[in-house]
Amino acid sequence: MLGYISSFAAVGFGVRCYQLAIMKRNIFDNLGGHALSVAAFTGLGYYLYHAEERQRGLIEDKKAQLLRMRARETRLAEEYAASMSEEEHH
């Protein structure tokens, strides 16, 4: 998690430096802007990390549900086939 969030913080710092370079201003001008940009991107990274974790959990739940449904359908198909073969013998 720390690596994920710190990567977003580094991107925020880079974006701020790039913004100042485009405006042809000193890169280290107004350090509060750097802090704000880093904080905003850190917050975005934190949110995206947890959103990804929630999505992974939902995917795992859906996968388990689909596996249960498949097992149930297989069991029902086997029971039906067994009952049909018993009817043929009688």
Secondary structure as GFF3:
##gff-version 3
##sequence-region A 1 90
A	DSSP	alpha_helix	2	22	.	.	.	ID=ss1
A	DSSP	alpha_helix	31	89	.	.	.	ID=ss2
###
